[in-house]
Amino acid sequence: MRIEGVVTKELIKHCDDRGFFAEVLRNDEDLLQKFGQLSWSMSYPGVIKAFHYHEIQDDLWFFPSGDAQVVLYDYRQDSPTYKQSNVFYMGENNPILLVIPKGVAHGYRVLGSKPATIIYCTTESYNSSNPDEKRIPWDDESIGFNWKTKNR
């Protein structure tokens, strides 16, 4: 079951002999209630950036290069999906947008042998004097997520 309020959008690439074009986010799609900030980050292979959640803002994530295992955990006590986890594989091999509602903890691990780039939008701008970011250890026992790749 998908965590309540989490949305994905598949991206469509328009390819020709010059390369490709894709619309990532449009204001008429209603994926974000409002727009606050657009940020860009890169992480090296094997890096785990997890976990944190927000009390005020929603996030929208997109990995245009590299690949990542994204893990969500619902911390919202009033949610029908409280304490449930979702895993998404995102990146150049699966170009999707992921909307992460406030109160849902999130983090990712870079997969493969190349860095992953994330571009993300938030509904609020970052406030350094009062950051809306609640940190949780990547190996938190209450979440209990096993970050190791399983040989199948």
GIRASUL-V770751 format. One record per pair of residues at least 24 apart in sequence whose C-alpha atoms are under 6 Angstrom apart, sorted by the first residue. I is the first residue (numbers start at 1). J is the second residue. D is the distance in Angstrom with one decimal. If there is no record, write none. Layout:
BEGIN
I/J/D  I/J/D
END
This chain:
BEGIN
3/81/5.3  4/81/5.9  6/99/5.4  6/100/5.5  7/98/5.8  7/99/5.0  8/97/5.3  8/98/4.6  9/96/5.4  9/97/5.0  10/96/4.5  11/95/5.8  11/96/5.5  34/123/5.3  35/123/4.6  36/122/5.3  36/123/4.3  36/124/4.0  36/125/4.8  37/121/5.5  37/122/5.3  37/125/5.0  38/120/5.7  38/121/4.4  39/119/5.7  39/120/5.3  40/118/5.8  40/119/4.5  41/117/5.7  41/118/5.3  42/116/5.6  42/117/4.3  43/115/5.5  43/116/5.5  44/115/4.3  45/110/5.2  45/113/5.5  45/114/5.6  45/115/5.2  46/110/5.1  47/109/5.6  47/110/5.6  48/108/5.7  48/109/4.3  49/107/5.4  49/108/5.4  50/107/3.9  50/138/4.7  51/106/5.3  51/107/4.8  51/136/4.9  51/137/5.9  51/138/5.3  52/105/5.2  52/106/5.7  52/134/5.3  52/135/4.3  52/136/5.5  53/103/5.7  53/104/5.8  53/105/4.3  53/133/5.8  53/134/5.3  54/102/5.1  54/103/5.6  54/132/5.4  54/133/5.1  55/102/5.4  55/103/5.7  57/102/5.5  57/123/5.3  57/124/5.6  58/100/5.8  58/101/4.6  58/102/4.9  58/122/5.7  58/123/5.6  59/99/5.8  59/100/5.1  59/121/5.8  59/122/4.6  60/98/5.4  60/99/4.4  60/120/5.4  60/121/5.1  61/97/5.7  61/98/5.1  61/120/4.5  62/97/5.1  62/118/5.6  62/119/5.3  63/91/4.6  63/117/5.5  63/118/4.4  64/91/5.8  64/92/5.6  65/91/5.8  65/92/5.1  65/116/5.5  65/117/5.3  66/91/5.6  66/92/5.8  66/115/5.7  66/116/4.0  67/91/4.2  67/111/5.4  67/116/5.8  68/109/5.5  68/110/4.5  68/111/5.2  69/108/5.4  69/109/5.2  70/107/5.8  70/108/4.3  71/106/5.7  71/107/5.5  71/108/6.0  72/105/5.5  72/106/4.5  73/104/5.6  73/105/5.0  74/104/4.5  75/103/5.5  75/104/5.4  76/103/5.3
END
